[in-house]
Amino acid sequence: MVESSTIVVLVSALRAEIARLAPGDRLPSNRDLVRSHSVSPVTVARAVAALAAEGTVVTRPGSGTFVAPRRSRTPHAAIDTSWQTVALGDRSVDARTATDLLSPPPTSTITLAGGYLHRSLQPTKALGGALSRAARRPDAWDRAPTAGLETLRSLFARLVDANVDADDVLITSGGQDALSMAFRSIAAPGSPILVESPTYQGALAAARAAGLRPIPVPIDADGIRPDLLADAFATTGARLLYCQPTFHNPTGAVLPPERRRQVLDIARAVGAFILEDDFARLLGHGGQMPRPLLADDDDGTVVYLTSLTKPASPSLRIGALIARGPVAHRLRATRLVDDFFLARPLQEAAVELISTPSWDRHLRGLATALRERSAALAAALATEIPEWTLSSVPQGGLHLWVRVPGPLQSATAIADAAHARDVAVSVGSGYFAAEPSGAYLRLGFAATADLAQLSEGVHRLSKATRHLRSADS
């Protein structure tokens, strides 16, 4: 029997013995417990510690171990918390979006809704080695600088290939943390913020939690429309645009060079910031990556964010914000007030990971795998559900964006029918800041175990849609 299970057995036996004693009664000594239960002194010590932690016993050095006073338990008696509704006021933090993004599906479910890599696509061996090497560094548990380790900041500065250096980089706890910090730092509560329509629903949730008012700007196959962007700035007075110019989530659109220049010029003209979410910088499918907006920004218009989480692992919560000028100081002040600094061991592990040749090999293999999966999902949809309209087959990212026939509620009905067949998909309405422009689904191709599971997921989706059509006829 292993040590941990021995402790569990002993704790259970001691609980039964304690139930027969009165509060204040003394338990047998540890030596007596070793003899009567035929276990080691270490096992007894750990079992007593577990009972003390849960409040069942009280240990008194030099005196022994005693039964703790029993607290009266009334599990069905509810306290009156109605007063909190008045004290809390209006709710600006809506956790439903995050719950939708992060809730793990049942093990039997094929997930086409995920925004992270399946374990089979993660560099797990390299991650384990990086964490092990980082833990052995003599300064691994020292306090980290507020802005992050200089080596890690330098690596992010080189990643974007722009006129920036380590001093312009602030390390964050992943991309979502970067979004939240940027929204709270750049715009005052109550301010309007322009967003693409549709856009990443986690950004909408973070903006609203910061007290901002997301204003949608329509996009087309080439991304955000500059003509409508200029009108939106003029009519709203917004001083912040949140956008994803490269492999836009959820549509996969890539802003062409001419539009990139126009977007920068429009923001400069009105004195507004652009928050460039470059989440897919390391999620290309093998082609040439577009230059970020940041690379053509000469006056600090762009605040740039990216992350290692998507191309590595959900638990590698390491991202970066890149900014210059007073806004950079504001971001650092927010970090300092929020939590002083990020845990150093994870930063050290990130340095170890992306500084080795295995990281480049991982990215090359990941690009091939994502390209294959994207093509396979698109082909399966065209064969099994040809009535769905695919916006494009993107050259990067983790998702396909499809329009389904019928009214807005059609997407929800399909998602519910798919769920009944153990397939998870994302309903498109959550990606719009205002009224959706149609019935959409976002389908991910990176969270399944392999191509066979991806194909099976589409096959079940096809069955779900046929069932809905037959039910309506």
ABEGO torsion letter per residue (X at the ends): XBAAAAAAAAAAAAAAAAAABBBGBBBBBAAAAAAAAGBBAAAAAAAAAAAAAAGABBBBBGAEBBBBBBBBBBAABBBBAAAAAAAAEBBABBAAAAAAAABBBBAABBBAABABBBAAABBAAAAAAAAAAAAABAAAABBBBAAEBAAAAAAAAAAAGBBBBAAABBBBBEAAAAAAAAAAAABBBGBBBBBBOBBBAAAAAAAAAAGBBBBBBBBBAAEBBAAAAAAAAAAAGBABBBBBABGBOAAGBBBBAAAAAAAAAAAAAAGBBBBBBBAAAAABAGBBBBBBAAAABAAGABBBBBBAAAAABAABBBBBBBBBEAAAAAAAAAAAAAAGBBBAAAAAAAAAAAABAAAAAAAAAAAAAAAAAAAAAAAAAAAABAABBBABBBABEABBBBBBBEBAAAAAAAAAAAAAAGBBBBBAAAABABBBAEBBBBBBAAABABAAAAAAAAAAAAAAAAAAAAAAX
